[in-house]
Amino acid sequence: MEDATGTEVAAAPPRKPAVALPGRQLAEALHQEQYPALVRFLLLNGASWTAAQDAAQDAFTQMCAPGLAIAYPKAWLRKVAWRSWVKQKVAPEELLSDVPEPHELTMRWQTPAQAAELDEESRTVIGLLLQLPAKQRAAMAWNLDGFTVEESARAMGTTPVAVRQNLSRARAALKAGLGLQGSTRKQMKEEGE
């Protein structure tokens, strides 16, 4: 993975030619739209509410560094925020390439607005997501934010095959947790007859 403080960072293969824009302009333009999405991305990776907010704000602060130009700002923000969160969770001498596992596998929606927006089904799904292994949880978080397998792989520093495998395992675990495996197989049988 590229150094997030370099002069130009591209975290995903281009869908269309991208022009690197000054980081400060991007930060001002994207903050209102991307800050909540960035916090959500970190929450789905297992961060606490306060850690997710701190890491998201740190990413926007780093985006304002002088001389920084960014071609793929949404992916860049997620990568930098994720790194900031990992540094909060792990002492510098213990940094690894893997995501730290959350100490508590509970939902941490600590604001009334967040709690009100989630229905019971959403709470169940998020609870199951937080119980997934770190790599499956990360692959699912990138996928839920609309990134392709290839973009996710590049940002996560792995291969598309590994991302697909982790997505497949995560989906299977979610289906099992929601009790959907038996009904899916039954529907497939009925459609085949």
C-alpha positions in Angstrom: 0.0 0.0 0.0 1.3 3.4 -0.8 2.4 5.9 1.8 -0.6 8.0 2.7 1.5 11.1 3.1 3.0 11.0 -0.4 2.4 13.7 -3.0 0.0 11.6 -5.1 -2.0 8.6 -3.8 -4.2 6.4 -6.0 -5.8 3.6 -4.0 -7.9 2.1 -6.7 -7.7 1.3 -10.4 -9.3 4.0 -12.5 -12.9 3.6 -13.7 -12.2 6.7 -15.7 -9.2 8.8 -15.9 -8.8 10.7 -12.7 -7.1 14.0 -12.2 -5.3 14.5 -8.9 -6.8 17.5 -7.1 -5.2 19.5 -4.2 -6.1 17.8 -0.9 -7.3 20.9 0.9 -9.9 21.6 -1.8 -11.0 18.0 -1.7 -11.3 18.1 2.1 -13.5 21.1 2.0 -15.7 19.7 -0.8 -16.0 16.2 0.6 -16.2 16.7 4.3 -20.0 17.0 4.7 -20.8 14.1 2.3 -18.0 11.7 3.2 -17.5 12.2 7.0 -20.6 10.3 8.0 -19.8 7.6 5.4 -16.2 7.3 6.7 -17.4 7.0 10.3 -19.8 4.2 9.2 -17.0 2.5 7.3 -14.9 2.4 10.5 -17.8 1.3 12.7 -18.4 -1.7 10.3 -14.7 -2.5 10.7 -15.2 -2.7 14.5 -14.2 0.7 15.7 -15.9 2.4 18.6 -18.0 5.5 17.9 -15.3 7.9 19.3 -12.4 6.0 17.7 -14.2 6.1 14.3 -14.9 9.9 14.7 -11.2 10.6 15.7 -9.8 8.5 12.8 -12.2 10.1 10.2 -11.2 13.6 11.4 -7.6 12.6 11.3 -8.0 11.5 7.6 -9.5 14.8 6.7 -6.7 16.7 8.6 -4.1 14.7 6.7 -5.8 15.5 3.4 -5.1 19.2 4.0 -1.3 18.7 4.1 0.5 21.2 1.8 1.4 19.8 -1.6 -0.8 16.7 -1.3 -2.7 15.8 -4.5 -5.2 13.0 -4.5 -6.6 11.2 -7.5 -9.1 8.9 -5.7 -10.2 10.7 -2.6 -12.9 8.4 -1.3 -10.6 5.4 -1.3 -7.8 7.5 0.0 -9.9 8.7 2.9 -10.9 5.2 3.9 -7.4 3.9 3.7 -5.9 6.8 5.8 -8.8 6.6 8.3 -8.4 2.9 8.7 -4.7 3.3 9.3 -5.4 6.0 11.9 -7.8 3.7 13.7 -5.3 0.8 13.7 -2.7 3.1 15.2 -5.2 4.0 17.9 -5.9 0.4 18.7 -2.4 -1.0 18.5 0.8 0.3 20.1 3.4 1.4 17.4 5.7 -1.5 18.2 2.9 -4.0 17.6 1.7 -2.7 14.2 0.8 -5.5 11.8 -0.8 -5.7 8.4 -3.9 -7.3 9.9 -6.9 -5.4 11.4 -7.1 -5.7 15.2 -10.0 -7.7 16.4 -12.5 -5.6 18.5 -12.3 -6.4 22.2 -16.1 -6.3 22.6 -18.3 -7.7 19.9 -21.1 -5.3 20.6 -22.6 -2.5 18.7 -21.4 0.9 19.7 -24.1 3.3 18.3 -23.8 5.9 21.0 -25.8 8.7 19.6 -29.6 8.9 19.6 -29.7 9.8 15.9 -27.7 6.6 15.1 -29.9 4.4 17.3 -33.1 5.8 15.9 -32.0 5.2 12.3 -31.4 1.5 12.9 -34.2 -0.9 12.9 -34.0 -4.3 14.6 -32.9 -6.1 11.4 -30.1 -3.6 10.8 -28.9 -4.1 14.4 -28.8 -7.8 13.9 -26.9 -7.6 10.6 -24.4 -5.1 12.1 -24.0 -7.4 15.2 -23.2 -10.3 12.9 -20.8 -8.2 10.8 -18.8 -7.3 14.0 -18.5 -11.0 14.8 -16.8 -11.8 11.5 -13.0 -12.3 11.3 -11.1 -9.1 10.6 -10.3 -9.7 6.9 -13.9 -10.7 6.1 -15.2 -7.7 8.0 -12.9 -5.4 6.1 -13.8 -6.9 2.7 -17.5 -6.5 3.5 -17.0 -2.9 4.7 -15.3 -1.9 1.4 -18.0 -3.7 -0.5 -20.8 -2.0 1.4 -19.2 1.3 0.6 -19.6 0.6 -3.1 -16.0 -0.3 -4.0 -15.3 -3.1 -6.6 -13.4 -6.2 -5.6 -10.3 -4.8 -7.5 -10.5 -1.4 -5.8 -10.9 -3.1 -2.4 -8.0 -5.4 -3.0 -5.7 -2.6 -4.0 -6.7 -0.5 -1.0 -6.4 -3.5 1.4 -3.0 -4.5 0.0 -4.2 -8.0 -1.1 -5.4 -9.8 -4.2 -8.8 -9.7 -5.8 -9.0 -13.5 -5.2 -8.5 -13.0 -1.5 -11.2 -10.3 -1.4 -13.7 -12.4 -3.3 -13.0 -15.4 -0.9 -13.4 -13.2 2.2 -16.6 -11.7 0.8 -18.0 -15.1 0.0 -17.2 -16.4 3.5 -18.6 -13.2 5.1 -21.8 -13.6 3.1 -22.1 -17.3 4.0 -21.6 -16.4 7.7 -24.2 -13.7 7.5 -26.7 -16.0 5.8 -26.1 -18.6 8.5 -26.4 -16.0 11.3 -29.7 -14.8 9.8 -31.0 -18.3 9.2 -31.2 -17.8 5.5 -29.2 -20.8 4.3 -31.9 -23.4 4.5 -34.5 -21.2 2.8 -32.1 -20.3 0.0 -31.4 -23.9 -0.8 -35.1 -24.7 -0.7 -35.9 -21.9 -3.1 -33.1 -23.0 -5.5 -34.6 -26.6 -5.4 -38.1 -25.3 -6.1 -36.9 -23.1 -9.0 -35.0 -26.0 -10.5 -38.0 -28.4 -10.5 
